[in-house]
């Protein structure tokens, strides 16, 4: 196979830059059933693979034309195992080579996988478990999942062709092989119903409904851009308006085509020879999230002070500046519950760049325990920045704890910022190997010392740059671990916090499936524009439907500032009605730095947030029990209202508050109130819903509506 992608991070993966099924690869799909049996462990199928010969494809701009179809010959056989699992999910695994099914699990899945027996409705063809019908068509081979009453939720696609059975546009479940005949990738294709909407796949800054989109499951550092499909957080899990979810159980690079190449199909391909996914029936989004987060874990309730206001900038220079900020905020009646220190707290930061040196800069931040205690007496806690890379010239350097390459030599981080630092300044950063017990203990001990001094939280930054050529202590490769690494990073720091302090309170940028167990996550380095603000709202809602209960953004934006007064005010309103609230960016982000109007809005909305704290804590308890996020897309709360399917510029904060941020310079906003009674938070006026509203909103206000039928006692108290 010739690789045409020369980007060093992507050279190994052959399937990302072009449509999955329009490349000159050898594809073999499962064409027909050779045998089937209902075994104690599930439905075991042996399928006959058919080789789809190489078609002749001609590209015209973005169009692909089939000039000549490939021939078809009989290939190998494949094994497919369908299991019904306690918890109401079904798992499908497919592999070549026979034998026992591969275990194929990593740190993302925490629920014990206990198979349960299917009820046989028609021998060899129709089975039932948990109210879900599984239908097996033999020739052509097809698996379908239906509701007990007969409505099909999801079906494998077998008829998306160029007009003849041999000429596939999107191919049925199968495998791609290299020139030696070894399987190197696996793929699956489902029918996309005409009116079906799709959500999830982690942090997606574009429109919430993924229909028509193509998404790569590969975390990266987008370098201060949150307006494209490059993102810090990937989760190979999506859910559908048709009442089901699909979790691709693979940490390797994958591509999802959500009706983007063929408008009638959803296809995904992963760079490993095992197809392994969970089918999660709903029917509601809430039920899908409940089951998915039972599988991969839920966020614990964070400490109550974490729902307060976090004050930060890139970067506070010394204790005197921090104390001045706290005093001024109190003078302006702007609440501050946490002060965050970015990297200048560390010794050697200016000498060795982005290395993580867990030693205080005594010149800038002397006597840390004393100052942290003094701030705590004022009700303010301290959070510290870190990343998971160390530089050989740093005093904490230990080659025994970093990743190695295939020859056993230290293997550096590999993404654009790291390559640039090496090229321009000679720095080279090496990720910690969190699969090595000694390395985990090394990292834990550094945090223990800081927590003993009173540090209350850690901003676990970065984590996106594991090189694909890395070899971990436990034998896994960079290909397997690149996406999974942020979870291992968070597990190490989060477990250290839980052991020492009894809670987890991180502030993480990168994530993978399961990272929701280690809150919280923020949207990364956002541009200081209304567009940047809009994109992190969409990222928050996409993450909510990917199983993450907590998410926030840098109020005011991170880069390209300073933000205008109006943008800062609008972001302040949005940020203080997000699950977590943090002011942060390059340069001052304290509200009083943006004028009297900004300070007044921060004071008023900060006081509102304080009154809403019991409500937020109650939502956190619900998230821990059910997986429901604090900030909820409209489609999650109103799944039957088709107007809500694609709404992504407004959201529900819990079940009872509708928030409509203002994204326009002219102060206009358009939003939708679903059916029911709604009360304006500011005026107390009650009106019926079921209609769109367009308003010009005063700078000191943002549309905020109470959903009367979900008025909780905590909301009622907050109104007083």
C-alpha positions as CSV (number, residue, x, y, z in Angstrom):
1,X,0.0,0.0,0.0
2,X,1.4,3.3,-1.0
3,X,0.9,6.1,1.6
4,X,0.2,9.4,0.1
5,X,-0.2,11.3,3.3
6,X,3.2,12.8,4.2
7,X,2.2,14.4,7.5
8,X,4.5,12.6,10.1
9,X,1.7,12.2,12.6
10,X,-0.6,10.6,10.0
11,X,1.8,8.7,7.8
12,X,0.9,5.3,9.3
13,X,-2.8,5.7,8.8
14,X,-3.9,5.1,5.2
15,X,-7.6,6.0,5.5
16,X,-8.0,9.5,6.9
17,X,-7.6,12.0,4.1
18,X,-9.9,10.2,1.6
19,X,-13.2,8.5,1.8
20,X,-13.0,5.1,3.7
21,X,-14.0,2.9,0.8
22,X,-12.5,4.8,-2.1
23,X,-8.9,3.8,-1.7
24,X,-6.8,1.1,-3.6
25,X,-6.9,-1.4,-0.7
26,X,-7.9,-5.0,-0.6
27,X,-11.3,-5.2,1.1
28,X,-13.0,-8.4,2.2
29,X,-16.5,-8.1,3.6
30,X,-18.6,-10.7,5.3
31,X,-20.9,-11.8,2.4
32,X,-22.9,-14.8,3.8
33,X,-23.3,-17.0,6.8
34,X,-21.4,-20.3,6.7
35,X,-22.6,-21.4,10.1
36,X,-24.4,-20.0,13.2
37,X,-25.0,-21.3,16.7
38,X,-26.5,-19.9,19.8
39,X,-23.6,-20.6,22.2
40,X,-23.7,-19.9,26.0
41,X,-21.5,-16.8,25.4
42,X,-23.7,-15.5,22.7
43,X,-24.5,-15.9,19.0
44,X,-21.4,-17.3,17.2
45,X,-21.3,-16.8,13.4
46,X,-18.8,-18.0,10.9
47,X,-19.1,-15.8,7.8
48,X,-17.7,-16.2,4.4
49,X,-15.5,-13.3,3.3
50,X,-15.7,-12.0,-0.3
51,X,-12.8,-10.2,-1.8
52,X,-13.8,-7.0,-3.4
53,X,-11.3,-6.4,-6.2
54,X,-9.6,-3.1,-6.7
55,X,-11.9,-0.7,-8.6
56,X,-10.7,2.0,-10.9
57,X,-11.5,5.3,-9.2
58,X,-11.0,8.7,-10.8
59,X,-11.1,11.8,-8.6
60,X,-12.6,15.1,-9.9
61,X,-12.1,17.8,-7.3
62,X,-14.2,16.5,-4.4
63,X,-16.1,14.0,-6.6
64,X,-15.1,10.3,-7.2
65,X,-16.2,8.4,-10.3
66,X,-16.2,4.6,-10.6
67,X,-14.7,3.8,-14.0
68,X,-14.4,0.1,-13.6
69,X,-15.7,-2.2,-11.0
70,X,-13.4,-4.8,-9.4
71,X,-14.0,-8.5,-9.6
72,X,-15.2,-10.6,-6.7
73,X,-13.6,-13.8,-5.4
74,X,-14.1,-16.0,-2.4
75,X,-11.8,-15.0,0.5
76,X,-11.1,-16.2,4.0
77,X,-13.7,-16.7,6.7
78,X,-14.4,-14.4,9.7
79,X,-15.9,-15.0,13.1
80,X,-18.6,-12.8,14.5
81,X,-19.7,-13.0,18.1
82,X,-22.9,-11.1,19.3
83,X,-23.3,-11.0,23.1
84,X,-26.1,-9.7,25.3
85,X,-24.5,-8.1,28.3
86,X,-25.9,-7.4,31.7
87,X,-26.8,-3.7,31.7
88,X,-28.9,-3.9,28.6
89,X,-26.3,-3.6,25.9
90,X,-25.1,-5.9,23.0
91,X,-21.6,-6.3,21.9
92,X,-20.4,-7.3,18.4
93,X,-16.9,-8.6,17.7
94,X,-15.6,-9.7,14.3
95,X,-12.1,-11.1,13.6
96,X,-10.3,-13.3,11.1
97,X,-8.4,-16.4,11.9
98,X,-10.9,-18.4,14.0
99,X,-10.2,-19.4,17.6
100,X,-11.5,-17.8,20.7
101,X,-12.8,-14.2,20.6
102,X,-10.2,-11.6,21.5
103,X,-10.6,-10.0,24.9
104,X,-9.8,-6.6,23.5
105,X,-10.4,-4.3,26.5
106,X,-8.6,-1.2,27.8
107,X,-8.9,1.3,30.6
108,X,-12.0,2.9,29.0
109,X,-14.4,0.1,30.0
110,X,-15.0,-0.3,33.7
111,X,-18.2,-2.3,33.9
112,X,-17.8,-6.1,34.3
113,X,-19.0,-7.6,31.0
114,X,-21.3,-10.4,32.0
115,X,-22.9,-12.2,29.1
116,X,-26.6,-13.2,29.3
117,X,-28.5,-15.8,27.2
118,X,-30.5,-14.8,24.2
119,X,-34.1,-15.9,23.8
120,X,-34.4,-17.8,20.5
121,X,-37.4,-16.7,18.5
122,X,-36.4,-18.3,15.2
123,X,-33.5,-20.7,15.2
124,X,-30.5,-19.3,13.5
125,X,-32.2,-16.1,12.5
126,X,-34.1,-14.1,15.2
127,X,-33.1,-13.6,18.8
128,X,-34.1,-11.4,21.7
129,X,-32.5,-9.8,24.7
130,X,-33.5,-6.9,27.0
131,X,-36.4,-6.1,24.6
132,X,-34.1,-5.8,21.6
133,X,-34.6,-8.1,18.6
134,X,-31.5,-9.3,16.8
135,X,-32.2,-10.5,13.3
136,X,-29.5,-12.3,11.2
137,X,-29.9,-12.4,7.5
138,X,-27.8,-15.2,6.0
139,X,-27.3,-14.3,2.3
140,X,-26.3,-11.5,2.0
141,X,-25.2,-11.4,5.6
142,X,-26.8,-8.6,7.7
143,X,-27.4,-7.9,11.4
144,X,-30.3,-5.8,12.3
145,X,-31.4,-4.5,15.7
146,X,-35.1,-3.8,16.3
147,X,-37.5,-2.9,19.1
148,X,-39.7,-5.6,20.5
149,X,-42.7,-4.2,18.7
150,X,-40.8,-4.5,15.4
151,X,-39.4,-1.1,14.5
152,X,-35.9,-1.4,13.2
153,X,-33.4,0.8,15.1
154,X,-30.2,-0.1,13.3
155,X,-29.3,-2.3,10.3
156,X,-26.1,-3.1,8.6
157,X,-25.9,-1.7,5.1
158,X,-25.6,-4.2,2.3
159,X,-27.2,-2.5,-0.7
160,X,-25.4,0.9,-1.0
161,X,-23.9,0.1,-4.4
162,X,-23.3,1.6,-7.9
163,X,-26.2,-0.3,-9.3
164,X,-24.8,-3.8,-9.2
165,X,-24.3,-6.1,-6.1
166,X,-20.5,-6.1,-6.7
167,X,-20.0,-2.4,-6.9
168,X,-20.1,-1.0,-3.4
169,X,-20.2,2.7,-2.5
170,X,-20.0,1.8,1.2
171,X,-19.1,-1.8,2.1
172,X,-20.7,-4.2,4.6
173,X,-18.7,-5.2,7.7
174,X,-15.3,-6.5,6.9
175,X,-11.5,-6.0,6.9
176,X,-8.7,-4.3,4.9
177,X,-5.5,-6.3,4.2
178,X,-2.0,-5.2,3.4
179,X,0.1,-6.7,0.6
180,X,1.2,-9.6,2.8
181,X,-2.3,-10.6,3.4
182,X,-2.4,-9.5,7.0
183,X,-5.5,-7.6,8.2
184,X,-4.6,-4.0,9.1
185,X,-8.0,-2.4,9.6
186,X,-11.7,-3.3,10.1
187,X,-14.8,-1.5,9.1
188,X,-18.6,-1.4,9.6
189,X,-21.4,0.3,7.7
190,X,-25.0,0.9,8.8
191,X,-28.0,2.3,7.1
192,X,-28.7,6.0,7.9
193,X,-32.4,6.6,7.9
194,X,-33.6,9.7,5.9
195,X,-34.5,11.7,9.0
196,X,-31.9,10.4,11.4
197,X,-29.6,12.8,13.4
198,X,-26.3,11.8,15.0
199,X,-24.5,13.2,18.0
200,X,-21.4,12.8,20.0
201,X,-17.9,11.6,19.0
202,X,-16.3,13.8,21.7
203,X,-15.4,17.4,21.3
204,X,-16.8,18.6,18.0
205,X,-16.8,22.4,17.5
206,X,-19.1,22.3,14.4
207,X,-22.8,21.8,14.4
208,X,-24.2,19.5,17.0
209,X,-26.0,17.2,14.5
210,X,-23.2,15.2,12.9
211,X,-25.3,14.2,9.9
212,X,-23.2,14.8,6.7
213,X,-19.9,15.1,8.7
214,X,-16.7,13.2,8.6
215,X,-14.8,12.9,11.9
216,X,-11.4,11.4,12.7
217,X,-10.9,9.9,16.1
218,X,-7.4,11.1,16.8
219,X,-6.6,13.7,19.4
220,X,-4.2,16.5,18.5
221,X,-3.1,19.9,19.6
222,X,-5.0,22.3,17.3
223,X,-2.6,25.1,18.4
224,X,-5.0,27.7,19.7
225,X,-7.7,27.0,17.2
226,X,-11.1,25.6,18.3
227,X,-13.0,26.3,15.1
228,X,-12.1,23.2,13.0
229,X,-12.4,19.5,13.3
230,X,-9.0,19.1,15.0
231,X,-9.7,18.7,18.7
232,X,-8.2,17.7,22.0
233,X,-10.9,15.2,23.0
234,X,-12.1,12.2,21.0
235,X,-14.7,9.7,22.0
236,X,-15.6,6.9,19.6
237,X,-19.2,6.9,20.7
238,X,-22.2,8.4,19.0
239,X,-25.9,8.2,19.5
240,X,-28.9,8.6,17.1
241,X,-32.3,10.2,17.2
242,X,-33.5,6.8,16.2
243,X,-33.0,5.6,19.8
244,X,-29.6,3.9,20.0
245,X,-25.9,4.5,20.6
246,X,-22.8,2.8,19.2
247,X,-19.5,2.7,21.0
248,X,-16.5,1.6,18.9
249,X,-14.3,-0.1,21.4
250,X,-11.0,0.9,19.9
251,X,-8.3,3.4,21.1
252,X,-6.6,3.4,17.7
253,X,-7.1,5.9,15.0
254,X,-10.5,5.7,13.4
255,X,-12.6,7.6,10.9
256,X,-16.4,8.0,11.1
257,X,-18.4,9.0,8.0
258,X,-21.8,10.1,9.3
259,X,-23.5,10.2,5.9
260,X,-20.6,12.3,4.6
261,X,-19.6,10.3,1.5
262,X,-22.7,8.3,1.0
263,X,-25.6,10.2,2.3
264,X,-27.5,7.0,3.1
265,X,-24.9,5.3,5.2
266,X,-22.8,5.6,8.4
267,X,-19.4,3.9,8.1
268,X,-16.5,3.7,10.4
269,X,-13.0,2.2,10.0
270,X,-10.4,1.6,12.7
271,X,-6.8,0.9,12.3
272,X,-6.8,-2.6,13.8
273,X,-7.9,-6.0,12.6
274,X,-10.7,-6.5,15.1
275,X,-14.1,-4.9,14.8
276,X,-15.5,-4.4,18.3
277,X,-18.5,-2.3,19.1
278,X,-21.3,-2.0,21.6
279,X,-24.9,-1.5,20.5
280,X,-26.7,0.5,23.2
281,X,-30.5,0.7,22.9
282,X,-32.4,3.6,24.4
283,X,-34.9,4.7,23.4
284,X,-34.1,8.1,24.9
285,X,-30.8,10.0,24.8
286,X,-30.9,9.9,28.6
287,X,-31.2,6.1,28.7
288,X,-28.4,5.7,26.2
289,X,-26.2,7.9,28.3
290,X,-27.1,6.0,31.4
291,X,-26.0,2.7,29.8
292,X,-22.9,4.1,28.1
293,X,-21.7,5.7,31.3
294,X,-22.4,2.5,33.2
295,X,-20.0,0.9,30.7
296,X,-17.2,3.5,30.7
297,X,-17.8,5.2,34.1
298,X,-19.3,8.4,35.5
299,X,-18.0,11.6,37.0
300,X,-17.9,11.7,40.8
301,X,-19.4,14.7,42.5
302,X,-16.7,17.4,42.7
303,X,-16.2,19.5,45.9
304,X,-18.8,22.3,46.3
305,X,-16.2,25.0,46.0
306,X,-15.4,23.8,42.5
307,X,-18.8,25.2,41.4
308,X,-17.6,28.6,42.4
309,X,-15.6,31.1,40.3
310,X,-12.1,30.3,39.2
311,X,-9.8,33.2,38.5
312,X,-6.8,32.7,36.2
313,X,-4.6,34.2,33.5
314,X,-1.6,33.2,31.4
315,X,0.3,33.9,33.7
316,X,0.2,35.3,37.2
317,X,3.8,36.3,38.0
318,X,4.1,36.2,41.8
319,X,2.1,36.0,45.1
320,X,1.8,39.7,45.3
321,X,-0.1,39.8,42.0
322,X,-2.4,37.0,43.1
323,X,-3.2,38.7,46.4
324,X,-3.9,42.0,44.6
325,X,-6.3,40.2,42.2
326,X,-8.2,38.5,45.1
327,X,-8.4,41.8,47.0
328,X,-9.6,43.8,44.0
329,X,-12.2,41.1,43.1
330,X,-13.6,41.3,46.7
331,X,-13.7,45.0,46.5
332,X,-15.7,44.8,43.2
333,X,-17.9,42.1,44.8
334,X,-16.8,39.5,42.2
335,X,-16.6,36.1,43.8
336,X,-13.4,34.1,43.7
337,X,-13.2,30.6,45.0
338,X,-10.1,29.3,43.2
339,X,-7.0,31.0,41.9
340,X,-5.1,29.1,39.3
341,X,-1.3,29.5,38.7
342,X,-0.1,28.7,35.2
343,X,3.5,27.5,34.6
344,X,5.5,30.4,36.2
345,X,5.0,28.8,39.6
346,X,7.6,26.3,38.5
347,X,11.3,26.6,38.7
348,X,13.1,26.3,35.4
349,X,10.0,27.2,33.4
350,X,11.7,30.1,31.6
351,X,14.9,28.1,31.0
352,X,13.5,24.9,29.7
353,X,10.1,25.8,28.2
354,X,7.2,23.4,28.6
355,X,8.9,20.9,30.8
356,X,7.0,20.0,34.0
357,X,9.2,20.7,37.0
358,X,7.4,20.1,40.3
359,X,9.5,22.5,42.2
360,X,8.3,26.0,43.3
361,X,10.0,29.1,41.9
362,X,11.0,30.4,45.3
363,X,11.9,33.9,43.8
364,X,8.4,34.4,42.4
365,X,6.4,32.2,44.8
366,X,8.3,31.8,48.1
367,X,6.8,30.1,51.1
368,X,4.0,28.4,49.2
369,X,2.4,26.7,52.2
370,X,2.1,30.0,54.1
371,X,0.5,31.9,51.1
372,X,-1.8,29.0,50.3
373,X,-3.0,28.9,53.9
374,X,-3.6,32.7,53.9
375,X,-5.7,32.5,50.7
376,X,-7.6,29.5,52.2
377,X,-8.5,31.7,55.2
378,X,-10.2,34.1,52.7
379,X,-12.1,31.2,51.1
380,X,-9.8,30.9,48.1
381,X,-8.1,27.7,47.0
382,X,-5.1,27.3,44.8
383,X,-4.8,25.2,41.6
384,X,-1.5,24.5,39.8
385,X,-0.7,23.9,36.1
386,X,1.2,20.8,34.9
387,X,1.8,18.7,31.9
388,X,3.0,15.2,31.5
389,X,6.3,15.9,29.7
390,X,9.8,16.4,31.1
391,X,12.9,17.8,29.5
392,X,16.4,16.2,30.0
393,X,17.9,19.4,31.3
394,X,15.3,19.8,34.0
395,X,16.4,18.8,37.5
396,X,13.6,16.2,37.8
397,X,14.7,14.3,34.7
398,X,14.7,10.6,35.1
399,X,15.0,8.5,31.9
400,X,13.6,5.5,33.7
401,X,10.1,7.0,33.8
402,X,9.6,8.3,30.3
403,X,8.4,6.5,27.1
404,X,10.8,4.5,25.0
405,X,11.1,3.7,21.4
406,X,11.4,0.3,19.9
407,X,15.2,0.3,20.7
408,X,14.6,1.2,24.3
409,X,15.7,4.8,24.0
410,X,13.6,7.7,25.3
411,X,10.9,8.6,22.8
412,X,9.9,12.3,22.6
413,X,6.5,13.9,22.3
414,X,5.4,14.3,18.7
415,X,3.0,17.0,17.6
416,X,3.5,20.3,16.0
417,X,4.3,22.5,19.1
418,X,6.8,19.9,20.3
419,X,8.5,19.6,16.9
420,X,8.6,23.4,16.7
421,X,10.2,23.7,20.1
422,X,12.8,21.1,19.2
423,X,13.6,22.8,15.9
424,X,13.8,26.4,17.1
425,X,15.1,26.1,20.7
426,X,16.5,22.6,20.9
427,X,14.0,21.5,23.5
428,X,12.8,17.9,23.5
429,X,10.0,16.8,25.8
430,X,9.4,13.2,26.9
431,X,6.0,11.9,28.0
432,X,5.8,10.0,31.3
433,X,5.0,6.2,30.9
434,X,1.9,5.8,33.1
435,X,1.8,2.1,32.5
436,X,5.1,1.7,34.5
437,X,4.5,1.4,38.2
438,X,7.7,3.3,39.1
439,X,6.7,6.2,36.8
440,X,3.2,6.4,38.3
441,X,4.8,6.5,41.8
442,X,7.2,9.2,40.6
443,X,4.4,11.3,39.4
444,X,2.2,10.6,42.5
445,X,4.9,11.5,44.9
446,X,5.4,14.9,43.2
447,X,1.7,15.6,43.6
448,X,1.6,14.4,47.2
449,X,4.2,17.0,48.2
450,X,2.2,19.8,46.7
451,X,-1.1,18.6,48.2
452,X,0.7,18.5,51.6
453,X,1.4,22.2,51.1
454,X,-2.3,22.9,50.5
455,X,-2.7,22.7,46.8
456,X,-6.4,21.8,46.0
457,X,-6.5,21.2,42.3
458,X,-4.3,20.4,39.3
459,X,-4.7,21.6,35.7
460,X,-3.6,18.5,33.8
461,X,-2.7,20.3,30.6
462,X,-1.5,18.8,27.2
463,X,-1.4,15.0,26.8
464,X,-2.1,15.0,23.0
465,X,1.4,14.3,21.7
466,X,2.3,10.6,22.3
467,X,4.4,9.5,19.2
468,X,3.1,6.5,17.3
469,X,6.6,5.0,17.5
470,X,6.5,4.9,21.3
471,X,6.6,1.6,23.1
472,X,5.0,1.5,26.6
473,X,6.2,-0.4,29.6
474,X,3.3,-2.9,29.3
475,X,4.1,-3.5,25.6
476,X,1.4,-1.4,24.0
477,X,2.4,0.9,21.2
478,X,2.0,4.6,20.5
479,X,-0.7,3.6,17.9
480,X,-2.7,2.0,20.6
481,X,-2.0,4.6,23.3
482,X,-2.0,7.9,21.5
483,X,-5.8,8.5,22.1
484,X,-5.8,6.6,25.4
485,X,-2.9,8.4,27.0
486,X,-4.9,11.3,28.5
487,X,-7.0,8.8,30.4
488,X,-3.9,7.2,31.9
489,X,-2.6,10.6,32.8
490,X,-5.8,11.6,34.5
491,X,-6.1,8.3,36.3
492,X,-2.6,8.8,37.8
493,X,-3.2,12.3,39.0
494,X,-6.9,11.8,39.9
495,X,-6.2,8.7,42.0
496,X,-3.4,10.5,43.8
497,X,-5.9,13.3,44.7
498,X,-8.6,10.8,45.7
499,X,-6.1,9.0,48.0
500,X,-4.8,12.2,49.6
501,X,-7.7,14.6,49.6
502,X,-10.8,12.3,49.2
503,X,-11.9,13.9,45.9
504,X,-10.9,14.4,42.3
505,X,-10.6,17.9,40.9
506,X,-8.6,18.2,37.7
507,X,-8.8,20.7,34.9
508,X,-7.9,18.7,31.8
509,X,-7.6,19.6,28.1
510,X,-7.3,16.2,26.4
511,X,-9.6,13.2,26.9
512,X,-10.7,9.9,25.6
513,X,-13.6,7.6,26.4
514,X,-13.7,7.0,30.1
515,X,-11.9,10.3,30.9
516,X,-15.3,11.6,32.2
517,X,-14.5,9.6,35.4
518,X,-11.8,12.3,36.2
519,X,-13.5,15.7,36.0
520,X,-13.3,18.4,34.9
521,X,-12.5,19.3,31.2
522,X,-12.3,22.6,29.5
523,X,-12.5,23.5,25.8
524,X,-8.8,24.4,25.3
525,X,-7.1,27.4,23.8
526,X,-10.0,29.3,22.2
527,X,-9.8,32.4,20.0
528,X,-11.1,35.7,21.5
529,X,-14.0,36.0,19.1
530,X,-17.7,35.4,19.1
531,X,-17.0,32.5,16.8
532,X,-14.6,31.0,19.3
533,X,-17.2,31.4,22.0
534,X,-19.8,29.7,19.8
535,X,-17.6,26.8,19.0
536,X,-16.8,26.0,22.6
537,X,-20.5,26.0,23.4
538,X,-21.0,23.4,20.6
539,X,-18.0,21.5,22.0
540,X,-19.6,21.5,25.4
541,X,-22.9,20.1,24.0
542,X,-21.1,17.5,21.9
543,X,-19.2,16.4,25.0
544,X,-22.4,16.2,27.0
545,X,-23.8,13.7,24.5
546,X,-20.5,11.8,24.7
547,X,-20.8,11.0,28.4
548,X,-19.0,14.0,30.0
549,X,-20.9,15.7,32.8
550,X,-18.6,18.7,33.3
551,X,-17.2,21.1,30.7
552,X,-16.2,24.7,30.5
553,X,-14.3,27.3,28.5
554,X,-11.9,30.1,29.1
555,X,-14.1,33.1,29.8
556,X,-13.0,35.8,27.4
557,X,-11.2,33.4,25.2
558,X,-7.5,32.5,25.4
559,X,-5.6,33.9,22.4
560,X,-5.9,36.8,19.9
561,X,-7.0,39.2,22.6
562,X,-7.6,41.2,24.5
563,X,-11.3,40.6,23.9
564,X,-13.6,43.5,23.4
565,X,-15.7,44.7,26.4
566,X,-18.8,43.4,24.7
567,X,-17.3,40.0,23.9
568,X,-16.0,39.7,27.4
569,X,-19.4,40.6,29.0
570,X,-21.2,38.1,26.8
571,X,-18.7,35.3,27.5
572,X,-18.9,36.2,31.2
573,X,-22.7,35.6,31.2
574,X,-22.3,32.3,29.3
575,X,-19.3,31.2,31.4
576,X,-21.0,31.9,34.7
577,X,-24.0,29.8,33.7
578,X,-21.8,26.9,32.5
579,X,-21.2,23.8,34.7
580,X,-17.8,25.2,35.7
581,X,-16.7,28.9,35.5
582,X,-13.1,30.0,34.9
583,X,-11.7,33.3,33.7
584,X,-8.5,32.7,31.8
585,X,-6.5,33.8,28.8
586,X,-3.3,35.5,27.7
587,X,-3.2,38.7,29.6
588,X,-5.6,40.0,32.2
589,X,-9.0,38.3,32.4
590,X,-10.2,39.8,35.7
591,X,-13.5,41.4,34.9
592,X,-12.6,44.8,36.3
593,X,-9.8,45.1,33.6
594,X,-12.6,45.4,31.0
595,X,-14.5,48.3,32.5
596,X,-17.3,49.1,34.9
597,X,-20.0,47.3,32.9
598,X,-17.9,44.1,32.8
599,X,-17.2,44.2,36.5
600,X,-20.9,44.8,37.3
601,X,-22.0,41.9,35.1
602,X,-19.4,39.6,36.7
603,X,-20.6,40.7,40.1
604,X,-24.3,40.2,39.3
605,X,-23.9,36.9,37.5
606,X,-21.4,35.7,40.0
607,X,-23.9,36.3,42.8
608,X,-26.5,34.4,40.6
609,X,-24.1,31.5,40.3
610,X,-23.6,31.5,44.1
611,X,-27.4,31.2,44.5
612,X,-27.5,28.4,41.9
613,X,-24.7,26.4,43.7
614,X,-27.2,24.1,45.5
615,X,-28.8,23.5,42.1
616,X,-25.5,22.7,40.5
617,X,-24.5,20.3,43.3
618,X,-27.8,18.5,42.9
619,X,-27.2,18.1,39.2
620,X,-23.7,16.7,40.0
621,X,-25.3,14.1,42.2
622,X,-27.6,13.2,39.3
623,X,-24.6,12.9,37.0
624,X,-22.8,10.6,39.3
625,X,-25.9,8.3,39.5
626,X,-27.1,8.4,35.9
627,X,-24.5,10.0,33.7
628,X,-26.7,13.0,32.8
629,X,-24.6,16.1,32.1
630,X,-25.1,19.4,33.9
631,X,-25.3,21.4,30.6
632,X,-27.7,19.6,28.3
633,X,-28.4,20.0,24.6
634,X,-32.0,20.8,23.8
635,X,-32.5,17.4,22.1
636,X,-31.5,15.6,25.4
637,X,-34.2,17.4,27.4
638,X,-36.8,17.5,24.6
639,X,-36.2,14.4,22.4
640,X,-39.8,14.4,21.0
641,X,-39.6,18.1,19.8
642,X,-38.1,18.0,16.2
643,X,-37.3,21.7,16.5
644,X,-34.7,20.7,19.2
645,X,-32.8,18.1,17.1
646,X,-30.1,20.5,15.8
647,X,-30.3,23.4,18.3
648,X,-26.7,24.1,19.4
649,X,-26.7,27.9,20.3
650,X,-28.7,27.4,23.4
651,X,-28.9,24.8,26.1
652,X,-30.5,23.7,29.3
653,X,-28.6,24.0,32.6
654,X,-30.0,20.9,34.2
655,X,-33.7,20.2,33.5
656,X,-35.0,23.6,34.7
657,X,-33.0,26.5,33.2
658,X,-32.8,27.5,29.5
659,X,-29.7,29.6,28.7
660,X,-29.4,31.5,25.4
661,X,-26.0,33.2,25.1
662,X,-25.7,36.2,22.9
663,X,-23.2,35.8,20.1
664,X,-23.7,38.9,18.0
665,X,-22.2,42.4,18.2
666,X,-25.6,43.9,17.6
667,X,-26.9,42.3,20.8
668,X,-29.6,40.3,18.9
669,X,-30.3,36.6,19.8
670,X,-32.8,34.1,18.4
671,X,-33.8,31.1,20.4
672,X,-36.5,28.5,20.8
673,X,-38.8,27.9,23.8
674,X,-40.3,24.3,23.6
675,X,-43.9,23.7,24.5
676,X,-44.8,24.3,28.2
677,X,-44.8,27.3,30.5
678,X,-41.7,29.4,30.9
679,X,-40.9,32.2,33.3
680,X,-38.4,34.9,32.5
681,X,-35.7,34.8,35.2
682,X,-35.3,38.6,35.2
683,X,-38.9,39.9,34.9
684,X,-40.9,37.0,36.4
685,X,-43.2,37.1,33.4
686,X,-44.7,33.7,32.4
687,X,-45.4,32.8,28.8
688,X,-46.3,29.7,26.8
689,X,-43.6,28.0,24.8
690,X,-43.7,26.3,21.5
691,X,-42.3,29.2,19.5
692,X,-39.1,31.0,18.4
693,X,-38.1,34.4,19.9
694,X,-35.9,37.0,18.5
695,X,-34.7,39.8,20.8
696,X,-32.3,42.7,21.1
697,X,-30.8,42.1,24.6
698,X,-29.4,44.8,26.8
699,X,-25.7,44.2,27.5
700,X,-26.3,43.5,31.2
701,X,-28.8,40.7,30.4
702,X,-28.9,37.3,28.7
703,X,-32.0,35.3,28.0
704,X,-32.6,33.0,31.0
705,X,-35.8,31.1,31.4
706,X,-37.2,28.8,34.0
707,X,-39.0,25.7,32.8
708,X,-41.9,25.8,35.2
709,X,-42.7,22.0,35.0
710,X,-39.2,21.3,36.2
711,X,-38.9,23.9,38.9
712,X,-36.9,22.2,41.6
713,X,-36.6,23.3,45.2
714,X,-33.0,24.5,44.6
715,X,-34.2,26.7,41.7
716,X,-37.0,28.0,43.7
717,X,-34.6,29.1,46.5
718,X,-32.2,30.6,43.9
719,X,-35.0,32.9,42.7
720,X,-35.5,34.5,46.0
